[in-house]
Amino acid sequence: QVQLVESGGGLVQAGGSLRLSCAASGRTFRRYIMAWFRQAPGKERESVAVINESGDTTYFANSVVGRFTISRDNAKNTVYLQMSSLKPEDTAVYYCAGGIYSSAYYYDPTLYNYWGQGTQVTVSS
């Protein structure tokens, strides 16, 4: 069992930056592919960024390429999402997720077994 707790959300002006953190419980964190998803009101949950178990491979949604980075510290059981040049359309609840899988469909939320409670990110124009 893995429990995930996000932090770092808040209100920021367009063009600003935020760093989200996701702390995981348990001793198996390094076995999990970790991801950040987001869900805006009235929209489906979408994948934002994914990082593999060792942290040397990452994937990003086209909408955040060049603005967001994902990283992890397996010694601290934590995954991060650094968000820069934020836009109003980035406003959403951001969720941390973890899964063990071999599929190439890393953006599919059904592949992730564990989810955090979410943290609100609001970008004002």
Solvent accessible surface area in square Angstrom, and as a share of the most:
residue,aa,sasa,rsa
1,Q,182,0.81
2,V,10,0.06
3,Q,130,0.58
4,L,11,0.05
5,V,89,0.51
6,E,7,0.03
7,S,62,0.40
8,G,38,0.36
9,G,31,0.30
10,G,31,0.30
11,L,132,0.66
12,V,25,0.14
13,Q,139,0.62
14,A,50,0.39
15,G,56,0.54
16,G,22,0.21
17,S,58,0.38
18,L,36,0.18
19,R,131,0.48
20,L,0,0.00
21,S,25,0.16
22,C,0,0.00
23,A,52,0.41
24,A,11,0.08
25,S,49,0.31
26,G,38,0.36
27,R,234,0.85
28,T,48,0.28
29,F,2,0.01
30,R,137,0.50
31,R,137,0.50
32,Y,17,0.07
33,I,19,0.10
34,M,1,0.00
35,A,0,0.00
36,W,0,0.00
37,F,0,0.00
38,R,15,0.06
39,Q,62,0.27
40,A,23,0.17
41,P,123,0.77
42,G,92,0.89
43,K,139,0.59
44,E,153,0.69
45,R,77,0.28
46,E,76,0.34
47,S,18,0.12
48,V,1,0.00
49,A,0,0.00
50,V,3,0.02
51,I,2,0.01
52,N,35,0.18
53,E,65,0.29
54,S,78,0.50
55,G,28,0.27
56,D,114,0.59
57,T,53,0.31
58,T,51,0.30
59,Y,89,0.34
60,F,61,0.26
61,A,29,0.23
62,N,143,0.73
63,S,63,0.41
64,V,0,0.00
65,V,92,0.53
66,G,81,0.77
67,R,33,0.12
68,F,4,0.02
69,T,79,0.46
70,I,10,0.05
71,S,54,0.35
72,R,30,0.11
73,D,44,0.23
74,N,30,0.16
75,A,96,0.74
76,K,139,0.59
77,N,34,0.17
78,T,15,0.09
79,V,0,0.00
80,Y,35,0.13
81,L,0,0.00
82,Q,66,0.29
83,M,0,0.00
84,S,39,0.25
85,S,59,0.38
86,L,2,0.01
87,K,83,0.35
88,P,56,0.35
89,E,121,0.54
90,D,0,0.00
91,T,38,0.22
92,A,1,0.01
93,V,42,0.24
94,Y,0,0.00
95,Y,35,0.13
96,C,0,0.00
97,A,0,0.00
98,G,1,0.01
99,G,0,0.00
100,I,81,0.41
101,Y,39,0.15
102,S,120,0.77
103,S,43,0.28
104,A,79,0.61
105,Y,132,0.50
106,Y,63,0.24
107,Y,111,0.42
108,D,43,0.22
109,P,46,0.29
110,T,114,0.66
111,L,42,0.21
112,Y,9,0.03
113,N,104,0.53
114,Y,48,0.18
115,W,76,0.27
116,G,10,0.10
117,Q,113,0.50
118,G,13,0.12
119,T,19,0.11
120,Q,86,0.38
121,V,0,0.00
122,T,47,0.28
123,V,7,0.04
124,S,42,0.27
125,S,133,0.86
